[in-house]
Amino acid sequence: MTLPDETMRAVEAVLFAADQPLTLADLRAYVGAEADVPAALEALAEHYAGRGIELVERGGRWHFQTAADLANFLRRDREDSRKLSRAGIETLAIIAYHEPVTRAEIESIRGVQISKGTLDVLMEAGWIRPAGRREVPGRPLTFATTGEFLTHFGLASRRDLPGIDDLRAAGLLDPVDLAFEAAHSGEEVMESAHEDD
């Protein structure tokens, strides 16, 4: 068995002690700019593959986590105190799929006004952040998801969010949504038939 080199050991120690996921730049600040941090991360990820903990990258940030297939052993000891309302879940989904997005755009998509408290809850959870102002009259504030959002939901990037076909296959679409979608596609078929006449 080959012993790990000093860079690999240093990166492992820094990640183990960190209270949040770290970027390559963060790691280089600890172990030195000349260190081959990507090679150390690759070796560590391979070393921990198939074990009780694993090294993962989420949104350009690295951290150790419990292996996903072992989560059921830990669930009973952990209370999840963050229960999102339906408005919170819908708002988070809109931001994740449409970011950066303004409050007015969120309300337009949802069809109802959102309370300021909904955005506050999502920001307190660390899942969304202000993402600058839109260059239009009034310069409204935009919102985007955070690295913590990716980490919490086990996503490497926003590209890993499920698409409409994935949601339909998992049975997660509301029957009302499916009926609306069927009616909408039926209207398109009717319109195309009228155009042919």
C-alpha positions in Angstrom: 0.0 0.0 0.0 1.4 3.4 -1.0 1.4 6.1 1.6 -0.4 9.3 0.6 1.8 12.3 -0.1 2.0 15.5 2.0 -0.4 17.5 -0.3 -3.0 14.8 -0.2 -2.7 14.6 3.6 -2.9 18.4 4.0 -6.0 18.6 1.7 -7.7 15.8 3.6 -7.0 17.5 6.9 -8.2 20.9 5.7 -11.4 19.4 4.3 -12.0 17.3 7.4 -11.7 20.4 9.7 -13.7 22.8 7.5 -17.1 23.8 8.6 -18.3 24.4 5.0 -17.4 23.2 1.5 -14.2 24.6 0.1 -13.2 25.7 -3.4 -9.8 25.0 -5.1 -8.8 28.5 -4.2 -9.7 28.0 -0.6 -7.7 24.8 -0.4 -4.7 26.4 -2.1 -4.8 29.2 0.5 -4.2 26.5 3.1 -1.8 24.1 1.4 0.1 26.5 -0.9 -0.4 27.8 -4.4 2.3 25.4 -5.8 0.5 22.3 -4.5 -1.3 20.0 -7.0 -4.7 20.3 -5.3 -6.8 18.8 -8.2 -4.6 15.7 -8.2 -4.9 15.4 -4.4 -8.7 15.7 -4.6 -8.9 13.1 -7.3 -6.7 10.7 -5.3 -8.8 11.4 -2.1 -12.1 10.9 -4.0 -10.8 7.5 -5.3 -9.5 6.6 -1.8 -12.9 7.2 -0.2 -15.1 5.7 -2.9 -17.3 3.0 -1.6 -16.6 3.8 2.1 -18.9 5.2 4.8 -17.9 8.8 3.9 -17.1 10.1 0.5 -15.4 13.2 -1.0 -17.8 15.1 -3.3 -17.8 18.3 -5.4 -20.9 20.4 -5.4 -21.0 23.6 -7.4 -17.2 23.9 -7.5 -16.8 23.3 -3.7 -15.5 20.1 -2.1 -16.5 18.4 1.2 -16.8 15.1 2.9 -20.3 13.7 3.4 -21.9 10.5 4.5 -22.3 8.0 1.7 -25.8 8.5 0.2 -26.7 4.8 0.5 -26.1 5.0 4.3 -28.3 8.0 5.0 -31.1 5.7 6.4 -28.8 4.8 9.3 -28.5 8.4 10.4 -32.1 9.7 9.8 -33.6 8.6 13.1 -31.0 10.6 15.1 -31.5 13.8 13.1 -34.5 16.1 13.3 -35.1 18.3 10.3 -36.5 21.4 11.8 -36.8 23.2 8.5 -40.3 22.6 7.1 -41.0 24.7 4.1 -44.5 25.8 3.3 -45.9 25.1 -0.2 -45.2 28.8 -1.1 -41.6 28.3 0.1 -41.1 25.2 -2.0 -42.7 26.8 -5.1 -40.6 29.9 -4.7 -37.4 27.9 -4.2 -38.2 25.9 -7.3 -38.9 29.0 -9.4 -35.6 30.6 -8.3 -33.6 27.4 -9.0 -35.1 26.9 -12.5 -35.2 30.6 -13.6 -32.3 32.3 -11.7 -31.5 35.1 -11.5 -35.2 36.1 -11.0 -36.9 39.1 -9.5 -39.7 39.0 -6.9 -42.2 40.3 -9.6 -41.1 37.4 -11.9 -41.6 34.9 -9.2 -45.1 36.3 -8.5 -45.9 36.2 -12.2 -44.9 32.6 -12.5 -46.7 31.5 -9.3 -49.8 33.7 -10.1 -50.0 35.0 -6.6 -48.0 37.5 -4.4 -45.3 36.1 -2.2 -44.8 37.4 1.3 -41.4 38.9 2.2 -41.2 36.2 4.9 -41.0 33.5 2.2 -37.8 34.9 0.8 -36.4 35.6 4.3 -36.9 31.9 5.3 -35.1 30.7 2.1 -32.2 33.2 2.8 -32.0 32.2 6.4 -31.7 28.6 5.3 -28.8 29.7 3.1 -30.5 28.4 -0.1 -30.9 31.7 -1.9 -29.1 34.9 -2.0 -29.5 38.4 -3.6 -27.9 38.3 -7.0 -27.7 41.9 -8.0 -30.2 44.3 -9.6 -31.9 44.0 -13.0 -31.0 46.9 -15.3 -34.6 48.0 -15.9 -36.7 50.8 -14.5 -36.9 50.5 -10.7 -33.7 48.2 -10.7 -35.4 45.3 -8.9 -33.3 42.9 -6.8 -32.8 39.5 -8.3 -32.4 36.2 -6.4 -30.3 33.1 -7.2 -29.5 29.8 -5.4 -26.4 29.2 -3.4 -23.7 26.5 -3.1 -25.4 25.5 0.2 -28.6 24.8 -1.9 -26.7 22.5 -4.2 -25.1 20.7 -1.2 -28.3 20.3 0.7 -30.1 18.7 -2.3 -27.1 16.7 -3.4 -26.6 18.5 -6.8 -23.3 19.0 -8.5 -24.7 21.9 -10.4 -28.1 23.4 -11.4 -27.9 21.2 -14.6 -28.7 18.2 -12.3 -32.1 19.6 -11.5 -34.8 17.2 -12.7 -36.5 18.0 -16.0 -40.3 17.8 -16.6 -40.0 14.2 -18.0 -38.1 13.2 -14.8 -40.8 14.7 -12.6 -43.6 13.1 -14.6 -41.8 9.7 -14.4 -41.4 10.0 -10.6 -45.1 10.9 -10.2 -44.3 14.2 -8.7 -46.5 16.4 -10.9 -49.8 17.5 -9.5 -52.8 15.9 -11.3 -54.0 19.5 -11.9 -50.7 20.3 -13.6 -50.9 17.2 -15.8 -54.5 18.1 -16.8 -53.5 21.7 -17.6 -50.6 20.4 -19.7 -52.8 18.0 -21.6 -55.4 20.8 -22.2 -52.6 23.1 -23.3 -51.1 20.6 -25.8 -54.6 19.9 -27.1 -55.1 23.6 -27.8 -51.8 23.6 -29.8 -53.0 20.6 -31.8 -56.3 22.4 -32.5 -54.5 25.6 -33.5 -52.2 23.7 -35.9 -55.2 22.0 -37.5 -56.8 25.4 -38.1 -53.6 26.7 -39.7 -53.7 23.7 -42.1 -57.2 24.6 -43.2 
